Amino acid sequence: MDALLGALADPTRLAIVRALGAEPRRSGELAAALDVSRPAMSRHLRALRDAGVVTDEILADDGRGRVYRLRREPFEALRGFVDEVEAFWGEQLAAFAAHVESGARGRGR
């Protein structure tokens, strides 16, 4: 989870994830679409790959070309984490609301 959040903390990498959410793309396509130099794009994609966010596939017709795509698993883990946090705060807010209501009933007597 730390690697995923660290990778997504960078605005360029977050933009790459958004772009790959639409469709798999080559590094050069991403660089052009996001107005990032090719060397910088390679560094960002390496960081995303190292964090397990993306995977790359070598194209059969071009041994040097790679297509990058998102991996589902890190985002499923993130969804689980967000659901846990949301459930915790939902319980805390419900308990607070019950406390406030019981206090209001006690004063209204």
PAKOLVEX-761401 format. One record per atom (N, C-alpha, C): residue number from 1; chain; atom name; x, y, z. Coordinates in Angstrom, 1 decimal, decimal comma. Atoms other than C-alpha are relative to their C-alpha. Layout:
[NUM; 'A'; 'CA'; [X; Y; Z]]
...
END
This chain:
[1; 'A'; 'N'; [0,8; -1,2; 0,0]]
[1; 'A'; 'CA'; [0,0; 0,0; 0,0]]
[1; 'A'; 'C'; [0,9; 1,3; 0,0]]
[2; 'A'; 'N'; [-0,8; -1,2; 0,0]]
[2; 'A'; 'CA'; [2,8; 2,4; 0,8]]
[2; 'A'; 'C'; [0,6; 0,3; -1,4]]
[3; 'A'; 'N'; [-0,6; -0,2; 1,3]]
[3; 'A'; 'CA'; [4,4; 1,9; -2,6]]
[3; 'A'; 'C'; [-1,0; 0,6; -1,0]]
[4; 'A'; 'N'; [1,1; -0,5; 0,9]]
[4; 'A'; 'CA'; [1,1; 2,5; -4,4]]
[4; 'A'; 'C'; [-0,2; 1,5; 0,3]]
[5; 'A'; 'N'; [0,3; -1,4; -0,4]]
[5; 'A'; 'CA'; [0,4; 5,7; -2,4]]
[5; 'A'; 'C'; [1,2; 0,9; -0,3]]
[6; 'A'; 'N'; [-1,2; -0,8; 0,4]]
[6; 'A'; 'CA'; [4,0; 6,9; -2,9]]
[6; 'A'; 'C'; [0,0; 0,3; -1,5]]
[7; 'A'; 'N'; [-0,1; -0,2; 1,4]]
[7; 'A'; 'CA'; [3,8; 6,3; -6,6]]
[7; 'A'; 'C'; [-1,1; 1,0; -0,5]]
[8; 'A'; 'N'; [1,1; -0,9; 0,4]]
[8; 'A'; 'CA'; [0,4; 8,1; -6,9]]
[8; 'A'; 'C'; [0,1; 1,4; 0,5]]
[9; 'A'; 'N'; [-0,2; -1,4; -0,5]]
[9; 'A'; 'CA'; [1,6; 11,1; -4,9]]
[9; 'A'; 'C'; [0,6; 1,0; -1,0]]
[10; 'A'; 'N'; [-0,6; -0,9; 1,0]]
[10; 'A'; 'CA'; [3,5; 12,4; -7,9]]
[10; 'A'; 'C'; [-1,1; 0,4; -1,0]]
[11; 'A'; 'N'; [1,0; -0,5; 1,0]]
[11; 'A'; 'CA'; [1,2; 14,5; -10,2]]
[11; 'A'; 'C'; [0,1; -0,6; -1,4]]
[12; 'A'; 'N'; [-0,2; 0,5; 1,4]]
[12; 'A'; 'CA'; [2,8; 13,2; -13,4]]
[12; 'A'; 'C'; [-0,4; -1,5; 0,0]]
[13; 'A'; 'N'; [0,3; 1,5; 0,0]]
[13; 'A'; 'CA'; [2,5; 9,5; -12,3]]
[13; 'A'; 'C'; [-1,5; -0,2; 0,2]]
[14; 'A'; 'N'; [1,4; 0,1; -0,1]]
[14; 'A'; 'CA'; [-1,1; 10,1; -11,3]]
[14; 'A'; 'C'; [-0,7; 0,3; -1,3]]
[15; 'A'; 'N'; [0,5; -0,3; 1,4]]
[15; 'A'; 'CA'; [-1,8; 11,6; -14,8]]
[15; 'A'; 'C'; [0,3; -1,2; -0,9]]
[16; 'A'; 'N'; [-0,2; 1,2; 0,8]]
[16; 'A'; 'CA'; [-0,2; 8,5; -16,3]]
[16; 'A'; 'C'; [-1,0; -1,1; 0,4]]
[17; 'A'; 'N'; [1,0; 1,0; -0,5]]
[17; 'A'; 'CA'; [-2,5; 6,3; -14,2]]
[17; 'A'; 'C'; [-1,3; 0,3; -0,6]]
[18; 'A'; 'N'; [1,3; -0,4; 0,6]]
[18; 'A'; 'CA'; [-5,5; 8,3; -15,4]]
[18; 'A'; 'C'; [0,0; -0,3; -1,5]]
[19; 'A'; 'N'; [-0,1; 0,2; 1,4]]
[19; 'A'; 'CA'; [-4,3; 8,0; -19,0]]
[19; 'A'; 'C'; [-0,1; -1,5; -0,3]]
[20; 'A'; 'N'; [0,0; 1,5; 0,2]]
[20; 'A'; 'CA'; [-3,7; 4,2; -18,7]]
[20; 'A'; 'C'; [-1,4; -0,6; 0,4]]
[21; 'A'; 'N'; [1,4; 0,5; -0,3]]
[21; 'A'; 'CA'; [-7,2; 3,9; -17,2]]
[21; 'A'; 'C'; [-0,9; 0,0; -1,2]]
[22; 'A'; 'N'; [0,8; -0,1; 1,2]]
[22; 'A'; 'CA'; [-8,6; 4,8; -20,5]]
[22; 'A'; 'C'; [0,3; -1,2; -1,0]]
[23; 'A'; 'N'; [-0,4; 1,1; 0,9]]
[23; 'A'; 'CA'; [-6,5; 2,3; -22,5]]
[23; 'A'; 'C'; [1,5; -0,2; 0,2]]
[24; 'A'; 'N'; [-1,5; 0,2; 0,0]]
[24; 'A'; 'CA'; [-3,0; 0,7; -22,6]]
[24; 'A'; 'C'; [0,7; 0,9; -1,0]]
[25; 'A'; 'N'; [-0,7; -0,9; 0,9]]
[25; 'A'; 'CA'; [-0,4; 2,9; -24,2]]
[25; 'A'; 'C'; [1,5; -0,3; 0,0]]
[26; 'A'; 'N'; [-1,4; 0,1; 0,0]]
[26; 'A'; 'CA'; [3,2; 3,0; -25,3]]
[26; 'A'; 'C'; [0,6; 1,2; 0,8]]
[27; 'A'; 'N'; [-0,7; -1,1; -0,8]]
[27; 'A'; 'CA'; [5,7; 5,2; -23,4]]
[27; 'A'; 'C'; [0,0; 1,3; -0,8]]
[28; 'A'; 'N'; [0,0; -1,2; 0,8]]
[28; 'A'; 'CA'; [6,0; 7,6; -26,3]]
[28; 'A'; 'C'; [-1,3; 0,7; -0,2]]
[29; 'A'; 'N'; [1,3; -0,5; 0,1]]
[29; 'A'; 'CA'; [2,3; 8,0; -26,6]]
[29; 'A'; 'C'; [-0,3; 0,8; 1,3]]
[30; 'A'; 'N'; [0,2; -0,6; -1,3]]
[30; 'A'; 'CA'; [2,1; 8,8; -22,9]]
[30; 'A'; 'C'; [0,8; 1,3; 0,1]]
[31; 'A'; 'N'; [-0,8; -1,2; -0,1]]
[31; 'A'; 'CA'; [5,0; 11,3; -23,1]]
[31; 'A'; 'C'; [-0,6; 1,1; -0,9]]
[32; 'A'; 'N'; [0,6; -1,0; 0,8]]
[32; 'A'; 'CA'; [3,4; 13,1; -26,0]]
[32; 'A'; 'C'; [-1,3; 0,6; 0,6]]
[33; 'A'; 'N'; [1,3; -0,4; -0,5]]
[33; 'A'; 'CA'; [0,0; 13,2; -24,4]]
[33; 'A'; 'C'; [0,1; 0,8; 1,2]]
[34; 'A'; 'N'; [-0,2; -0,7; -1,3]]
[34; 'A'; 'CA'; [1,3; 14,5; -21,1]]
[34; 'A'; 'C'; [1,1; 1,1; -0,1]]
[35; 'A'; 'N'; [-1,1; -1,0; 0,3]]
[35; 'A'; 'CA'; [4,0; 16,8; -22,6]]
[35; 'A'; 'C'; [1,1; -0,2; 1,0]]
[36; 'A'; 'N'; [-1,1; 0,3; -0,8]]
[36; 'A'; 'CA'; [6,7; 15,0; -20,7]]
[36; 'A'; 'C'; [1,1; -0,6; -0,9]]
[37; 'A'; 'N'; [-1,1; 0,5; 0,8]]
[37; 'A'; 'CA'; [10,2; 14,2; -22,1]]
[37; 'A'; 'C'; [0,0; -1,6; 0,1]]
[38; 'A'; 'N'; [-0,1; 1,5; 0,0]]
[38; 'A'; 'CA'; [10,8; 10,5; -23,0]]
[38; 'A'; 'C'; [0,8; -0,5; 1,1]]
[39; 'A'; 'N'; [-0,7; 0,5; -1,2]]
[39; 'A'; 'CA'; [13,5; 10,1; -20,4]]
[39; 'A'; 'C'; [-0,7; 0,1; 1,3]]
[40; 'A'; 'N'; [0,8; -0,2; -1,2]]
[40; 'A'; 'CA'; [11,3; 11,5; -17,7]]
[40; 'A'; 'C'; [-1,1; -1,0; 0,1]]
[41; 'A'; 'N'; [1,1; 1,0; 0,0]]
[41; 'A'; 'CA'; [8,4; 9,3; -18,8]]
[41; 'A'; 'C'; [0,5; -1,4; 0,3]]
[42; 'A'; 'N'; [-0,6; 1,3; -0,4]]
[42; 'A'; 'CA'; [10,7; 6,3; -18,6]]
[42; 'A'; 'C'; [0,2; -0,2; 1,5]]
[43; 'A'; 'N'; [-0,2; 0,0; -1,5]]
[43; 'A'; 'CA'; [11,6; 7,2; -15,0]]
[43; 'A'; 'C'; [-1,3; -0,2; 0,7]]
[44; 'A'; 'N'; [1,3; 0,1; -0,6]]
[44; 'A'; 'CA'; [8,0; 7,6; -14,1]]
[44; 'A'; 'C'; [-0,6; -1,4; -0,2]]
[45; 'A'; 'N'; [0,5; 1,4; 0,2]]
[45; 'A'; 'CA'; [7,0; 4,3; -15,7]]
[45; 'A'; 'C'; [0,7; -1,0; 0,8]]
[46; 'A'; 'N'; [-0,8; 1,0; -0,8]]
[46; 'A'; 'CA'; [9,8; 2,5; -14,0]]
[46; 'A'; 'C'; [-0,5; 0,1; 1,5]]
[47; 'A'; 'N'; [0,5; -0,1; -1,4]]
[47; 'A'; 'CA'; [8,6; 3,9; -10,6]]
[47; 'A'; 'C'; [-1,4; -0,6; 0,1]]
[48; 'A'; 'N'; [1,3; 0,6; 0,0]]
[48; 'A'; 'CA'; [5,1; 2,8; -11,4]]
[48; 'A'; 'C'; [0,1; -1,5; -0,1]]
[49; 'A'; 'N'; [-0,2; 1,4; 0,2]]
[49; 'A'; 'CA'; [6,3; -0,6; -12,5]]
[49; 'A'; 'C'; [0,6; -0,6; 1,3]]
[50; 'A'; 'N'; [-0,6; 0,5; -1,2]]
[50; 'A'; 'CA'; [8,4; -1,0; -9,4]]
[50; 'A'; 'C'; [-1,0; 0,0; 1,2]]
[51; 'A'; 'N'; [1,1; 0,0; -1,0]]
[51; 'A'; 'CA'; [5,4; -0,1; -7,2]]
[51; 'A'; 'C'; [-1,1; -1,0; -0,3]]
[52; 'A'; 'N'; [1,0; 1,0; 0,4]]
[52; 'A'; 'CA'; [3,4; -2,8; -9,0]]
[52; 'A'; 'C'; [-1,3; 0,6; -0,5]]
[53; 'A'; 'N'; [1,2; -0,7; 0,5]]
[53; 'A'; 'CA'; [0,9; -0,2; -10,4]]
[53; 'A'; 'C'; [-0,2; -0,4; -1,5]]
[54; 'A'; 'N'; [0,2; 0,3; 1,4]]
[54; 'A'; 'CA'; [1,6; -1,0; -14,1]]
[54; 'A'; 'C'; [0,8; -1,2; -0,3]]
[55; 'A'; 'N'; [-0,7; 1,0; 0,5]]
[55; 'A'; 'CA'; [2,8; -3,8; -16,1]]
[55; 'A'; 'C'; [0,3; 0,3; -1,5]]
[56; 'A'; 'N'; [-0,3; -0,3; 1,4]]
[56; 'A'; 'CA'; [4,5; -3,7; -19,5]]
[56; 'A'; 'C'; [0,1; -1,3; -0,8]]
[57; 'A'; 'N'; [-0,1; 1,2; 0,9]]
[57; 'A'; 'CA'; [4,4; -6,1; -22,4]]
[57; 'A'; 'C'; [0,8; 0,4; -1,3]]
[58; 'A'; 'N'; [-0,8; -0,2; 1,2]]
[58; 'A'; 'CA'; [6,9; -6,3; -25,2]]
[58; 'A'; 'C'; [-0,8; -0,4; -1,2]]
[59; 'A'; 'N'; [0,8; 0,3; 1,2]]
[59; 'A'; 'CA'; [5,2; -6,1; -28,6]]
[59; 'A'; 'C'; [0,7; -1,0; -0,9]]
[60; 'A'; 'N'; [-0,5; 1,1; 0,8]]
[60; 'A'; 'CA'; [5,6; -9,1; -30,8]]
[60; 'A'; 'C'; [0,6; 0,6; -1,3]]
[61; 'A'; 'N'; [-0,5; -0,6; 1,3]]
[61; 'A'; 'CA'; [6,1; -6,9; -34,0]]
[61; 'A'; 'C'; [1,1; 1,0; 0,2]]
[62; 'A'; 'N'; [-1,0; -1,0; -0,3]]
[62; 'A'; 'CA'; [8,5; -4,5; -32,3]]
[62; 'A'; 'C'; [0,7; -0,4; 1,3]]
[63; 'A'; 'N'; [-0,6; 0,4; -1,2]]
[63; 'A'; 'CA'; [11,0; -6,0; -29,9]]
[63; 'A'; 'C'; [0,4; 1,1; 1,0]]
[64; 'A'; 'N'; [-0,4; -1,1; -0,9]]
[64; 'A'; 'CA'; [11,9; -2,6; -28,5]]
[64; 'A'; 'C'; [-1,3; 0,7; 0,6]]
[65; 'A'; 'N'; [1,2; -0,6; -0,5]]
[65; 'A'; 'CA'; [8,3; -1,4; -28,1]]
[65; 'A'; 'C'; [-0,7; -0,7; 1,1]]
[66; 'A'; 'N'; [0,7; 0,6; -1,2]]
[66; 'A'; 'CA'; [6,4; -1,9; -24,9]]
[66; 'A'; 'C'; [-1,4; 0,8; 0,1]]
[67; 'A'; 'N'; [1,3; -0,6; -0,3]]
[67; 'A'; 'CA'; [2,8; -1,3; -24,1]]
[67; 'A'; 'C'; [-0,2; -0,1; 1,5]]
[68; 'A'; 'N'; [0,3; 0,0; -1,4]]
[68; 'A'; 'CA'; [1,9; -0,3; -20,5]]
[68; 'A'; 'C'; [-1,4; 0,0; 0,3]]
[69; 'A'; 'N'; [1,4; 0,0; -0,5]]
[69; 'A'; 'CA'; [-1,3; -1,1; -18,7]]
[69; 'A'; 'C'; [0,0; -0,1; 1,5]]
[70; 'A'; 'N'; [0,1; 0,0; -1,5]]
[70; 'A'; 'CA'; [-2,6; -0,8; -15,2]]
[70; 'A'; 'C'; [-0,2; -1,4; 0,5]]
[71; 'A'; 'N'; [0,3; 1,2; -0,7]]
[71; 'A'; 'CA'; [-2,7; -3,7; -12,8]]
[71; 'A'; 'C'; [-1,2; 0,2; 0,9]]
[72; 'A'; 'N'; [1,2; -0,1; -0,8]]
[72; 'A'; 'CA'; [-6,0; -4,3; -11,0]]
[72; 'A'; 'C'; [0,3; -0,1; 1,5]]
[73; 'A'; 'N'; [-0,2; 0,4; -1,4]]
[73; 'A'; 'CA'; [-4,6; -5,7; -7,8]]
[73; 'A'; 'C'; [0,3; 1,2; 1,0]]
[74; 'A'; 'N'; [-0,3; -1,0; -1,0]]
[74; 'A'; 'CA'; [-3,1; -2,6; -6,2]]
[74; 'A'; 'C'; [-1,2; 0,9; 0,2]]
[75; 'A'; 'N'; [1,2; -0,9; -0,2]]
[75; 'A'; 'CA'; [-6,3; -0,6; -6,8]]
[75; 'A'; 'C'; [-1,1; -0,7; 0,8]]
[76; 'A'; 'N'; [0,9; 0,7; -0,8]]
[76; 'A'; 'CA'; [-8,4; -3,4; -5,3]]
[76; 'A'; 'C'; [0,4; 0,1; 1,5]]
[77; 'A'; 'N'; [-0,5; -0,2; -1,4]]
[77; 'A'; 'CA'; [-6,2; -3,2; -2,2]]
[77; 'A'; 'C'; [-0,3; 1,4; 0,5]]
[78; 'A'; 'N'; [0,3; -1,3; -0,4]]
[78; 'A'; 'CA'; [-6,6; 0,5; -2,1]]
[78; 'A'; 'C'; [-1,5; 0,2; 0,3]]
[79; 'A'; 'N'; [1,5; -0,1; -0,2]]
[79; 'A'; 'CA'; [-10,4; 0,2; -2,4]]
[79; 'A'; 'C'; [-0,3; -0,7; 1,3]]
[80; 'A'; 'N'; [0,2; 0,7; -1,2]]
[80; 'A'; 'CA'; [-10,3; -2,3; 0,5]]
[80; 'A'; 'C'; [0,4; 0,9; 1,2]]
[81; 'A'; 'N'; [-0,4; -0,9; -1,0]]
[81; 'A'; 'CA'; [-8,3; 0,2; 2,6]]
[81; 'A'; 'C'; [-0,9; 1,2; 0,2]]
[82; 'A'; 'N'; [0,9; -1,1; -0,1]]
[82; 'A'; 'CA'; [-10,6; 3,1; 1,8]]
[82; 'A'; 'C'; [-1,3; -0,5; 0,6]]
[83; 'A'; 'N'; [1,2; 0,5; -0,5]]
[83; 'A'; 'CA'; [-13,6; 0,9; 2,6]]
[83; 'A'; 'C'; [0,1; -0,2; 1,6]]
[84; 'A'; 'N'; [-0,2; 0,2; -1,4]]
[84; 'A'; 'CA'; [-12,1; 0,1; 6,0]]
[84; 'A'; 'C'; [0,0; 1,3; 0,8]]
[85; 'A'; 'N'; [0,0; -1,4; -0,6]]
[85; 'A'; 'CA'; [-11,4; 3,8; 6,8]]
[85; 'A'; 'C'; [-1,4; 0,6; 0,0]]
[86; 'A'; 'N'; [1,4; -0,5; 0,0]]
[86; 'A'; 'CA'; [-14,9; 4,7; 5,7]]
[86; 'A'; 'C'; [-0,9; -0,6; 1,0]]
[87; 'A'; 'N'; [0,8; 0,8; -1,0]]
[87; 'A'; 'CA'; [-16,5; 2,0; 7,9]]
[87; 'A'; 'C'; [0,4; 0,5; 1,4]]
[88; 'A'; 'N'; [-0,4; -0,5; -1,4]]
[88; 'A'; 'CA'; [-14,4; 3,2; 10,9]]
[88; 'A'; 'C'; [-0,7; 1,3; 0,3]]
[89; 'A'; 'N'; [0,6; -1,3; -0,3]]
[89; 'A'; 'CA'; [-15,5; 6,8; 10,5]]
[89; 'A'; 'C'; [-1,5; 0,0; 0,0]]
[90; 'A'; 'N'; [1,4; 0,1; -0,1]]
[90; 'A'; 'CA'; [-19,0; 5,8; 9,8]]
[90; 'A'; 'C'; [-0,5; -0,4; 1,4]]
[91; 'A'; 'N'; [0,3; 0,4; -1,4]]
[91; 'A'; 'CA'; [-19,1; 4,0; 13,1]]
[91; 'A'; 'C'; [0,2; 1,1; 1,0]]
[92; 'A'; 'N'; [-0,4; -1,0; -0,9]]
[92; 'A'; 'CA'; [-17,4; 6,8; 14,9]]
[92; 'A'; 'C'; [-1,1; 1,2; -0,1]]
[93; 'A'; 'N'; [1,0; -1,1; 0,1]]
[93; 'A'; 'CA'; [-19,9; 9,4; 13,5]]
[93; 'A'; 'C'; [-1,4; -0,5; 0,5]]
[94; 'A'; 'N'; [1,3; 0,5; -0,5]]
[94; 'A'; 'CA'; [-22,9; 7,2; 14,3]]
[94; 'A'; 'C'; [0,0; 0,0; 1,5]]
[95; 'A'; 'N'; [-0,1; 0,0; -1,5]]
[95; 'A'; 'CA'; [-21,7; 6,8; 17,9]]
[95; 'A'; 'C'; [0,0; 1,4; 0,5]]
[96; 'A'; 'N'; [0,1; -1,4; -0,4]]
[96; 'A'; 'CA'; [-21,2; 10,6; 18,1]]
[96; 'A'; 'C'; [-1,4; 0,5; -0,1]]
[97; 'A'; 'N'; [1,4; -0,4; 0,2]]
[97; 'A'; 'CA'; [-24,7; 11,2; 16,7]]
[97; 'A'; 'C'; [-0,9; -0,6; 1,1]]
[98; 'A'; 'N'; [0,8; 0,6; -1,1]]
[98; 'A'; 'CA'; [-26,2; 8,8; 19,3]]
[98; 'A'; 'C'; [0,3; 0,7; 1,3]]
[99; 'A'; 'N'; [-0,3; -0,7; -1,2]]
[99; 'A'; 'CA'; [-24,3; 10,5; 22,1]]
[99; 'A'; 'C'; [-0,6; 1,4; 0,0]]
[100; 'A'; 'N'; [0,6; -1,4; 0,0]]
[100; 'A'; 'CA'; [-25,5; 14,0; 21,0]]
[100; 'A'; 'C'; [-1,5; -0,1; 0,2]]
[101; 'A'; 'N'; [1,5; 0,2; -0,2]]
[101; 'A'; 'CA'; [-29,1; 12,7; 20,7]]
[101; 'A'; 'C'; [-0,4; -0,4; 1,4]]
[102; 'A'; 'N'; [0,3; 0,4; -1,4]]
[102; 'A'; 'CA'; [-29,0; 11,1; 24,1]]
[102; 'A'; 'C'; [0,1; 1,2; 1,0]]
[103; 'A'; 'N'; [-0,2; -1,3; -0,8]]
[103; 'A'; 'CA'; [-27,7; 14,4; 25,6]]
[103; 'A'; 'C'; [-1,2; 0,9; -0,2]]
[104; 'A'; 'N'; [1,1; -1,0; 0,3]]
[104; 'A'; 'CA'; [-30,4; 16,4; 23,9]]
[104; 'A'; 'C'; [-1,3; -0,5; 0,6]]
[105; 'A'; 'N'; [1,2; 0,6; -0,6]]
[105; 'A'; 'CA'; [-33,1; 14,0; 25,2]]
[105; 'A'; 'C'; [0,0; 0,2; 1,5]]
[106; 'A'; 'N'; [-0,1; -0,1; -1,4]]
[106; 'A'; 'CA'; [-31,7; 14,2; 28,7]]
[106; 'A'; 'C'; [-0,2; 1,5; 0,4]]
[107; 'A'; 'N'; [0,2; -1,4; -0,4]]
[107; 'A'; 'CA'; [-31,8; 18,1; 28,7]]
[107; 'A'; 'C'; [-1,5; 0,4; -0,3]]
[108; 'A'; 'N'; [1,4; -0,3; 0,3]]
[108; 'A'; 'CA'; [-35,3; 18,1; 27,2]]
[108; 'A'; 'C'; [-1,0; -0,4; 1,0]]
[109; 'A'; 'N'; [0,9; 0,5; -1,0]]
[109; 'A'; 'CA'; [-36,9; 16,5; 30,2]]
[109; 'A'; 'C'; [-0,5; 1,1; 1,0]]
END
